[in-house]
Amino acid sequence: MKKRFLSRNGECIEGLKQRFHHGLEWEETEYYKQAVEKIEQKGQTLSYTSASEFLEQRCRYLDELYNSIKTNGYQRQTSLGNKYEDSGRRTDVTARHLQTHEVSVGIGRAGDLLHMSGKHRFCIARLLNIDEIPVQVLVRHKKWQQIRNQIHDSGSVPTKIGSSHPDLQDLLY
């Protein structure tokens, strides 16, 4: 699926852009500053309880992930195994985890693509101008599924939706 979906990844994309496009140290980025703020206010962020742990483990992981995608292109987690997993955040990487932690979307009642997980991979792909990445659909709104069923049964796509919608490609080709 194309990376054509609604996303609330502003702080992620801005912080990663500061790091990877502008060459800032992690401590100077909005991404890091917001993480430290969350740790101070809530006691943790992404399972990290200290700024130093976040910097040493999470930020190092993001550097490695960015360099991997830049060098090798975007790859599904299932093909990477736990090679580029954040060892500080998750110690229980299972086959199910690898299958469910791809960039994933939910599809709203009108076919809107709603970002659900994989925001760092999504943001890095955007920063690297990768036009298409694999996306996993986790859930479809009941009304959207009814539209998909109608398209499947009739073979025709309503004009207001258009045949280029990424969640219709499996039905049309």
Buried (B, 14 or more C-beta within 10 A) or exposed (E): BEBEBEBEBEBBBBBBBBBBEEEBEBEBBBBBBBBBEBBEEEEBBBBBEEBEBBBBBBBBBBEBBBEBBBEEEBBBBEEBEBEBBBEBBBEEBEEEEBEBBBBBBBBBEEBEBBBBBBBBBBBBBBBEEBEEBBBBBBEBBEEBBEBBEEBEEEEEBEEEBEBEBBBBEEBEE
